[in-house]
């Protein structure tokens, strides 16, 4: 399998890479089925100042990552996104959002940490009218990039880019699953 971004964008000089087609349809369907049956807790927060607005998530144990169908494509895409650096996962989890949920802008790591976020959209179908995009903000807090949650899409970005997942619109009755793999620089 050739791993090439479908497209890239930049926000304040930092690249966002979007990959499509890295999971086969049966793999994506099985992953979607598993996520529909997973147990979620309202435990995630975007930022400390928004802690009263928790959203639904479930952790994926790191020990299980090697057997997951998304791990090898994630690492291959990370190598394309940042070819001069080695990374290793340190956390993986799934967020689920529905119409009416509150999702806030946030960063995934402290500025300058050099961490990456790999974010998978896990759905079998997504209508663009349903919304649910991930938006990326510049230093002035203007939206400078947006990624649509297409089935099996993977987006990789610097964890310190301010971003927000948007919940689905009222006309969407499907859950919006995002599977995150957080990566730190590997000692080398």
Short mmCIF file of the C-alpha atoms (twelve columns), coordinates in Angstrom:
data_MODEL
# 
_entry.id   MODEL 
# 
loop_
_atom_site.group_PDB 
_atom_site.id 
_atom_site.type_symbol 
_atom_site.label_atom_id 
_atom_site.label_alt_id 
_atom_site.label_comp_id 
_atom_site.label_asym_id 
_atom_site.label_seq_id 
_atom_site.Cartn_x 
_atom_site.Cartn_y 
_atom_site.Cartn_z 
_atom_site.pdbx_PDB_model_num 
ATOM 1   C CA . UNK A 1   0.000   0.000  0.000  1 
ATOM 2   C CA . UNK A 2   1.298   3.431  -0.960 1 
ATOM 3   C CA . UNK A 3   0.773   6.026  1.742  1 
ATOM 4   C CA . UNK A 4   0.300   9.466  0.246  1 
ATOM 5   C CA . UNK A 5   -1.721  12.350 1.647  1 
ATOM 6   C CA . UNK A 6   -4.958  13.141 -0.169 1 
ATOM 7   C CA . UNK A 7   -4.099  16.764 0.606  1 
ATOM 8   C CA . UNK A 8   -2.209  18.923 3.052  1 
ATOM 9   C CA . UNK A 9   -2.985  22.281 4.614  1 
ATOM 10  C CA . UNK A 10  -0.989  24.670 6.750  1 
ATOM 11  C CA . UNK A 11  -1.872  26.730 9.781  1 
ATOM 12  C CA . UNK A 12  0.773   29.200 10.948 1 
ATOM 13  C CA . UNK A 13  3.410   27.238 9.034  1 
ATOM 14  C CA . UNK A 14  2.469   23.869 10.560 1 
ATOM 15  C CA . UNK A 15  1.266   21.129 8.258  1 
ATOM 16  C CA . UNK A 16  -1.953  19.169 8.508  1 
ATOM 17  C CA . UNK A 17  -1.914  15.959 6.444  1 
ATOM 18  C CA . UNK A 18  -5.109  14.212 5.386  1 
ATOM 19  C CA . UNK A 19  -5.072  10.574 4.242  1 
ATOM 20  C CA . UNK A 20  -7.892  8.577  2.665  1 
ATOM 21  C CA . UNK A 21  -8.176  4.889  1.819  1 
ATOM 22  C CA . UNK A 22  -5.698  3.508  4.374  1 
ATOM 23  C CA . UNK A 23  -8.236  1.065  5.819  1 
ATOM 24  C CA . UNK A 24  -10.053 -1.507 3.718  1 
ATOM 25  C CA . UNK A 25  -13.871 -1.304 3.810  1 
ATOM 26  C CA . UNK A 26  -14.254 -4.546 5.849  1 
ATOM 27  C CA . UNK A 27  -11.718 -3.294 8.430  1 
ATOM 28  C CA . UNK A 28  -13.527 0.022  8.719  1 
ATOM 29  C CA . UNK A 29  -16.929 -1.686 9.013  1 
ATOM 30  C CA . UNK A 30  -15.661 -3.976 11.787 1 
ATOM 31  C CA . UNK A 31  -14.044 -1.068 13.652 1 
ATOM 32  C CA . UNK A 32  -17.283 0.897  13.356 1 
ATOM 33  C CA . UNK A 33  -19.259 -2.080 14.671 1 
ATOM 34  C CA . UNK A 34  -16.918 -2.396 17.670 1 
ATOM 35  C CA . UNK A 35  -17.172 1.317  18.455 1 
ATOM 36  C CA . UNK A 36  -20.975 1.185  18.330 1 
ATOM 37  C CA . UNK A 37  -20.857 -1.468 21.080 1 
ATOM 38  C CA . UNK A 38  -18.051 0.019  23.208 1 
ATOM 39  C CA . UNK A 39  -18.668 1.435  26.655 1 
ATOM 40  C CA . UNK A 40  -18.212 5.193  26.892 1 
ATOM 41  C CA . UNK A 41  -17.966 7.441  29.914 1 
ATOM 42  C CA . UNK A 42  -18.484 11.196 30.068 1 
ATOM 43  C CA . UNK A 43  -14.894 11.675 31.194 1 
ATOM 44  C CA . UNK A 44  -13.046 13.787 28.601 1 
ATOM 45  C CA . UNK A 45  -12.622 17.542 28.831 1 
ATOM 46  C CA . UNK A 46  -11.239 19.937 26.248 1 
ATOM 47  C CA . UNK A 47  -9.616  22.382 28.693 1 
ATOM 48  C CA . UNK A 48  -9.606  22.875 32.477 1 
ATOM 49  C CA . UNK A 49  -11.891 25.923 32.167 1 
ATOM 50  C CA . UNK A 50  -14.538 23.827 30.360 1 
ATOM 51  C CA . UNK A 51  -14.418 20.852 32.754 1 
ATOM 52  C CA . UNK A 52  -18.138 21.093 33.531 1 
ATOM 53  C CA . UNK A 53  -18.821 20.122 29.884 1 
ATOM 54  C CA . UNK A 54  -17.478 16.597 29.705 1 
ATOM 55  C CA . UNK A 55  -17.811 14.503 26.579 1 
ATOM 56  C CA . UNK A 56  -18.056 10.781 25.885 1 
ATOM 57  C CA . UNK A 57  -14.877 8.734  25.416 1 
ATOM 58  C CA . UNK A 58  -13.384 5.290  25.854 1 
ATOM 59  C CA . UNK A 59  -9.704  4.422  26.218 1 
ATOM 60  C CA . UNK A 60  -7.840  1.952  24.009 1 
ATOM 61  C CA . UNK A 61  -5.131  0.234  26.068 1 
ATOM 62  C CA . UNK A 62  -1.671  0.793  24.585 1 
ATOM 63  C CA . UNK A 63  -0.912  -2.917 24.897 1 
ATOM 64  C CA . UNK A 64  -3.715  -3.601 22.383 1 
ATOM 65  C CA . UNK A 65  -2.497  -1.131 19.739 1 
ATOM 66  C CA . UNK A 66  -0.159  -3.541 17.881 1 
ATOM 67  C CA . UNK A 67  -3.132  -5.801 17.041 1 
ATOM 68  C CA . UNK A 68  -5.428  -2.976 15.919 1 
ATOM 69  C CA . UNK A 69  -6.016  -2.614 12.152 1 
ATOM 70  C CA . UNK A 70  -5.447  1.153  12.266 1 
ATOM 71  C CA . UNK A 71  -2.022  1.064  13.979 1 
ATOM 72  C CA . UNK A 72  0.219   0.143  11.024 1 
ATOM 73  C CA . UNK A 73  -1.469  2.655  8.659  1 
ATOM 74  C CA . UNK A 74  -1.234  5.328  11.363 1 
ATOM 75  C CA . UNK A 75  2.487   4.803  11.824 1 
ATOM 76  C CA . UNK A 76  3.065   4.698  8.053  1 
ATOM 77  C CA . UNK A 77  1.183   8.000  7.631  1 
ATOM 78  C CA . UNK A 78  3.103   9.562  10.529 1 
ATOM 79  C CA . UNK A 79  6.364   8.608  8.775  1 
ATOM 80  C CA . UNK A 80  5.128   10.413 5.642  1 
ATOM 81  C CA . UNK A 81  3.917   13.447 7.604  1 
ATOM 82  C CA . UNK A 82  7.147   13.787 9.623  1 
ATOM 83  C CA . UNK A 83  9.841   11.780 7.815  1 
ATOM 84  C CA . UNK A 84  12.778  13.181 9.773  1 
ATOM 85  C CA . UNK A 85  11.477  12.188 13.200 1 
ATOM 86  C CA . UNK A 86  10.510  8.929  14.941 1 
ATOM 87  C CA . UNK A 87  7.307   8.826  17.001 1 
ATOM 88  C CA . UNK A 88  5.640   6.352  19.345 1 
ATOM 89  C CA . UNK A 89  2.061   6.240  20.638 1 
ATOM 90  C CA . UNK A 90  1.531   7.164  24.277 1 
ATOM 91  C CA . UNK A 91  -2.293  7.291  24.374 1 
ATOM 92  C CA . UNK A 92  -5.221  6.137  22.264 1 
ATOM 93  C CA . UNK A 93  -8.932  6.666  22.779 1 
ATOM 94  C CA . UNK A 94  -12.241 7.213  21.000 1 
ATOM 95  C CA . UNK A 95  -14.508 10.243 21.329 1 
ATOM 96  C CA . UNK A 96  -18.170 10.035 20.378 1 
ATOM 97  C CA . UNK A 97  -20.304 13.117 19.745 1 
ATOM 98  C CA . UNK A 98  -23.969 13.558 18.906 1 
ATOM 99  C CA . UNK A 99  -26.077 16.532 17.891 1 
ATOM 100 C CA . UNK A 100 -26.295 18.967 20.796 1 
ATOM 101 C CA . UNK A 101 -22.994 18.021 22.429 1 
ATOM 102 C CA . UNK A 102 -20.612 20.824 23.412 1 
ATOM 103 C CA . UNK A 103 -17.107 20.450 22.000 1 
ATOM 104 C CA . UNK A 104 -14.578 23.213 22.717 1 
ATOM 105 C CA . UNK A 105 -11.386 24.383 21.068 1 
ATOM 106 C CA . UNK A 106 -8.242  22.942 22.637 1 
ATOM 107 C CA . UNK A 107 -4.685  21.803 22.081 1 
ATOM 108 C CA . UNK A 108 -3.551  18.225 22.662 1 
ATOM 109 C CA . UNK A 109 -0.160  19.051 24.191 1 
ATOM 110 C CA . UNK A 110 1.844   21.952 25.541 1 
ATOM 111 C CA . UNK A 111 3.298   24.311 22.963 1 
ATOM 112 C CA . UNK A 112 6.587   23.122 21.546 1 
ATOM 113 C CA . UNK A 113 6.274   19.552 22.883 1 
ATOM 114 C CA . UNK A 114 6.696   18.185 19.368 1 
ATOM 115 C CA . UNK A 115 3.816   15.743 19.734 1 
ATOM 116 C CA . UNK A 116 1.500   14.650 16.941 1 
ATOM 117 C CA . UNK A 117 -2.161  13.710 16.924 1 
ATOM 118 C CA . UNK A 118 -3.445  11.113 14.477 1 
ATOM 119 C CA . UNK A 119 -7.230  11.353 14.243 1 
ATOM 120 C CA . UNK A 120 -9.342  8.744  12.461 1 
ATOM 121 C CA . UNK A 121 -12.972 9.301  11.468 1 
ATOM 122 C CA . UNK A 122 -14.717 5.973  11.988 1 
ATOM 123 C CA . UNK A 123 -17.996 5.765  10.105 1 
ATOM 124 C CA . UNK A 124 -19.343 3.767  7.213  1 
ATOM 125 C CA . UNK A 125 -21.129 6.759  5.698  1 
ATOM 126 C CA . UNK A 126 -21.068 10.501 6.347  1 
ATOM 127 C CA . UNK A 127 -23.157 13.115 4.566  1 
ATOM 128 C CA . UNK A 128 -21.446 16.494 4.253  1 
ATOM 129 C CA . UNK A 129 -24.700 18.129 5.420  1 
ATOM 130 C CA . UNK A 130 -24.209 16.452 8.788  1 
ATOM 131 C CA . UNK A 131 -21.270 18.737 9.691  1 
ATOM 132 C CA . UNK A 132 -18.912 17.261 12.279 1 
ATOM 133 C CA . UNK A 133 -15.773 18.810 10.793 1 
ATOM 134 C CA . UNK A 134 -12.563 19.277 12.730 1 
ATOM 135 C CA . UNK A 135 -11.545 22.927 12.473 1 
ATOM 136 C CA . UNK A 136 -8.062  24.320 13.020 1 
ATOM 137 C CA . UNK A 137 -7.397  27.855 14.254 1 
ATOM 138 C CA . UNK A 138 -4.486  30.207 13.668 1 
ATOM 139 C CA . UNK A 139 -2.873  32.308 16.408 1 
ATOM 140 C CA . UNK A 140 -5.626  34.934 16.015 1 
ATOM 141 C CA . UNK A 141 -8.247  32.201 16.576 1 
ATOM 142 C CA . UNK A 142 -9.551  32.356 13.021 1 
ATOM 143 C CA . UNK A 143 -10.436 29.055 11.343 1 
ATOM 144 C CA . UNK A 144 -7.748  28.414 8.744  1 
ATOM 145 C CA . UNK A 145 -8.401  24.775 7.923  1 
ATOM 146 C CA . UNK A 146 -11.222 22.272 8.219  1 
ATOM 147 C CA . UNK A 147 -11.297 18.517 7.696  1 
ATOM 148 C CA . UNK A 148 -14.529 16.687 6.894  1 
ATOM 149 C CA . UNK A 149 -15.217 13.400 8.708  1 
ATOM 150 C CA . UNK A 150 -15.239 11.072 5.724  1 
ATOM 151 C CA . UNK A 151 -15.301 7.305  6.321  1 
ATOM 152 C CA . UNK A 152 -11.849 6.002  7.225  1 
ATOM 153 C CA . UNK A 153 -10.163 9.390  6.861  1 
ATOM 154 C CA . UNK A 154 -7.019  10.036 8.899  1 
ATOM 155 C CA . UNK A 155 -5.721  13.516 9.725  1 
ATOM 156 C CA . UNK A 156 -2.306  14.063 11.309 1 
ATOM 157 C CA . UNK A 157 -1.289  17.366 12.873 1 
ATOM 158 C CA . UNK A 158 0.925   18.972 15.502 1 
ATOM 159 C CA . UNK A 159 -0.786  18.477 18.845 1 
ATOM 160 C CA . UNK A 160 -0.274  22.115 19.785 1 
ATOM 161 C CA . UNK A 161 -2.431  23.495 16.952 1 
ATOM 162 C CA . UNK A 162 -5.641  24.908 18.429 1 
ATOM 163 C CA . UNK A 163 -8.531  22.849 17.037 1 
ATOM 164 C CA . UNK A 164 -12.064 21.704 17.758 1 
ATOM 165 C CA . UNK A 165 -14.239 18.856 16.638 1 
ATOM 166 C CA . UNK A 166 -17.656 20.117 15.706 1 
ATOM 167 C CA . UNK A 167 -20.639 18.015 16.753 1 
ATOM 168 C CA . UNK A 168 -23.010 16.715 14.111 1 
ATOM 169 C CA . UNK A 169 -25.862 18.923 12.886 1 
ATOM 170 C CA . UNK A 170 -29.483 18.368 13.883 1 
ATOM 171 C CA . UNK A 171 -30.202 16.305 10.747 1 
ATOM 172 C CA . UNK A 172 -27.579 13.707 11.723 1 
ATOM 173 C CA . UNK A 173 -28.734 10.767 13.819 1 
ATOM 174 C CA . UNK A 174 -25.418 8.906  13.588 1 
ATOM 175 C CA . UNK A 175 -22.687 9.186  16.211 1 
ATOM 176 C CA . UNK A 176 -19.511 11.023 15.195 1 
ATOM 177 C CA . UNK A 177 -16.633 8.728  16.205 1 
ATOM 178 C CA . UNK A 178 -13.076 10.025 16.228 1 
ATOM 179 C CA . UNK A 179 -10.307 7.634  17.172 1 
ATOM 180 C CA . UNK A 180 -7.228  9.491  18.412 1 
ATOM 181 C CA . UNK A 181 -3.685  8.230  18.654 1 
ATOM 182 C CA . UNK A 182 -1.394  10.649 20.496 1 
ATOM 183 C CA . UNK A 183 2.276   10.328 19.594 1 
ATOM 184 C CA . UNK A 184 5.451   11.608 21.229 1 
ATOM 185 C CA . UNK A 185 8.942   11.753 19.825 1 
ATOM 186 C CA . UNK A 186 10.741  8.467  20.296 1 
ATOM 187 C CA . UNK A 187 14.110  8.554  22.004 1 
ATOM 188 C CA . UNK A 188 16.719  7.956  19.411 1 
# 
